[in-house]
Amino acid sequence: QVQLVESGGGLVQAGGSLRLSCAASGSIFKVNVMGWYRQAPGKQRGLVANITSGGRTNYADSVKGRFTISRDNAKNTVYLQMNRLKPEDTAVYYCNALIWVAAGTVPIDEYYYWGQGTQVTVST
Protein backbone atom coordinates (compact mmCIF):
# COMPACT_ATOMS: atom_id res chain seq x y z
CA GLN A 1 0.00 0.00 0.00
CA VAL A 2 2.97 2.32 0.62
CA GLN A 3 5.52 2.63 -2.18
CA LEU A 4 8.77 4.50 -2.82
CA VAL A 5 9.48 5.26 -6.47
CA GLU A 6 12.96 6.40 -7.54
CA SER A 7 14.17 8.21 -10.64
CA GLY A 8 17.21 10.05 -11.96
CA GLY A 9 19.90 7.39 -12.31
CA GLY A 10 22.02 6.99 -15.41
CA LEU A 11 25.47 7.03 -16.97
CA VAL A 12 27.75 10.02 -16.47
CA GLN A 13 31.44 10.81 -16.93
CA ALA A 14 33.70 11.36 -13.94
CA GLY A 15 33.34 14.92 -12.70
CA GLY A 16 29.72 15.14 -13.81
CA SER A 17 26.47 15.45 -11.87
CA LEU A 18 23.20 13.59 -11.36
CA ARG A 19 20.11 14.27 -9.27
CA LEU A 20 18.10 11.40 -7.79
CA SER A 21 14.48 11.69 -6.63
CA CYS A 22 12.34 9.40 -4.48
CA ALA A 23 8.64 9.92 -3.81
CA ALA A 24 6.58 8.09 -1.17
CA SER A 25 2.90 7.43 -1.84
CA GLY A 26 0.00 5.42 -0.42
CA SER A 27 -1.79 5.33 2.92
CA ILE A 28 0.68 7.49 4.86
CA PHE A 29 0.20 9.17 8.21
CA LYS A 30 3.71 10.60 8.50
CA VAL A 31 7.08 10.22 6.78
CA ASN A 32 9.91 10.38 9.29
CA VAL A 33 13.58 10.01 8.37
CA MET A 34 14.38 9.48 4.66
CA GLY A 35 17.69 8.43 3.20
CA TRP A 36 19.79 7.04 0.38
CA TYR A 37 21.82 3.83 0.44
CA ARG A 38 24.00 2.30 -2.24
CA GLN A 39 25.35 -1.13 -3.09
CA ALA A 40 28.13 -1.99 -5.53
CA PRO A 41 28.67 -5.58 -6.78
CA GLY A 42 30.25 -7.72 -4.07
CA LYS A 43 29.86 -4.99 -1.45
CA GLN A 44 27.53 -4.44 1.50
CA ARG A 45 24.72 -1.93 1.22
CA GLY A 46 25.75 1.23 3.04
CA LEU A 47 24.33 4.60 4.00
CA VAL A 48 25.04 7.51 1.67
CA ALA A 49 22.99 10.21 3.43
CA ASN A 50 19.79 10.69 5.37
CA ILE A 51 17.60 13.56 6.50
CA THR A 52 15.03 13.94 9.27
CA SER A 53 11.60 15.48 8.85
CA GLY A 54 13.03 18.63 10.44
CA GLY A 55 15.90 18.84 7.95
CA ARG A 56 18.85 17.49 9.96
CA THR A 57 21.31 15.69 7.65
CA ASN A 58 24.03 13.04 7.87
CA TYR A 59 26.53 12.00 5.19
CA ALA A 60 29.00 9.22 4.64
CA ASP A 61 32.56 10.56 4.72
CA SER A 62 33.13 9.39 1.15
CA VAL A 63 30.48 11.76 -0.24
CA LYS A 64 30.74 14.70 2.15
CA GLY A 65 31.22 17.95 0.26
CA ARG A 66 30.09 16.44 -3.05
CA PHE A 67 26.53 15.19 -2.39
CA THR A 68 23.58 17.11 -0.94
CA ILE A 69 20.40 15.52 0.42
CA SER A 70 17.16 17.50 0.67
CA ARG A 71 13.43 16.87 0.99
CA ASP A 72 10.05 18.35 0.22
CA ASN A 73 7.71 17.32 3.03
CA ALA A 74 4.61 18.51 1.17
CA LYS A 75 5.45 16.08 -1.66
CA ASN A 76 6.86 13.27 0.54
CA THR A 77 9.93 13.38 -1.70
CA VAL A 78 13.65 13.16 -0.98
CA TYR A 79 16.43 14.21 -3.38
CA LEU A 80 20.12 13.49 -3.72
CA GLN A 81 22.20 15.98 -5.70
CA MET A 82 25.47 14.29 -6.69
CA ASN A 83 28.31 16.49 -7.95
CA ARG A 84 31.92 15.78 -8.97
CA LEU A 85 31.09 12.11 -9.39
CA LYS A 86 33.85 9.50 -9.24
CA PRO A 87 34.01 5.95 -10.67
CA GLU A 88 33.85 4.60 -7.10
CA ASP A 89 30.36 6.13 -6.79
CA THR A 90 29.10 3.52 -9.28
CA ALA A 91 26.37 1.47 -7.55
CA VAL A 92 22.67 0.80 -7.32
CA TYR A 93 21.15 3.56 -5.20
CA TYR A 94 18.19 2.75 -2.95
CA CYS A 95 15.78 5.15 -1.30
CA ASN A 96 14.68 4.35 2.27
CA ALA A 97 12.04 5.91 4.51
CA LEU A 98 10.59 5.34 7.98
CA ILE A 99 6.82 5.74 7.57
CA TRP A 100 3.77 5.62 9.83
CA VAL A 101 1.05 3.79 7.90
CA ALA A 102 -2.46 5.20 8.24
CA ALA A 103 -5.86 3.52 8.58
CA GLY A 104 -8.13 6.35 7.60
CA THR A 105 -6.78 9.25 9.66
CA VAL A 106 -5.20 7.10 12.40
CA PRO A 107 -1.59 5.83 12.50
CA ILE A 108 -1.41 2.06 12.98
CA ASP A 109 2.20 0.95 12.36
CA GLU A 110 5.68 2.24 11.58
CA TYR A 111 7.94 0.52 9.02
CA TYR A 112 11.05 1.09 6.96
CA TYR A 113 10.30 0.98 3.22
CA TRP A 114 12.69 0.63 0.29
CA GLY A 115 12.63 1.96 -3.24
CA GLN A 116 13.23 -0.26 -6.24
CA GLY A 117 16.80 0.92 -6.80
CA THR A 118 18.30 3.01 -9.59
CA GLN A 119 21.64 2.39 -11.31
CA VAL A 120 24.31 5.10 -11.24
CA THR A 121 27.35 4.44 -13.43
CA VAL A 122 30.33 6.81 -13.52
CA SER A 123 32.81 6.28 -16.35
CA THR A 124 36.46 7.33 -16.52
Secondary structure, 3 states (H helix, E strand, C coil): CCEEEEECCEEEECCCCEEEEEEEECCEEEEEEEEEEEECCCCCCEEEEEECCCCCEEECCCCCCCEEEEEEHHHCEEEEEECCCCHHHCEEEEEEEEEEEEECCEEEEEEEEECCCEEEEEEC
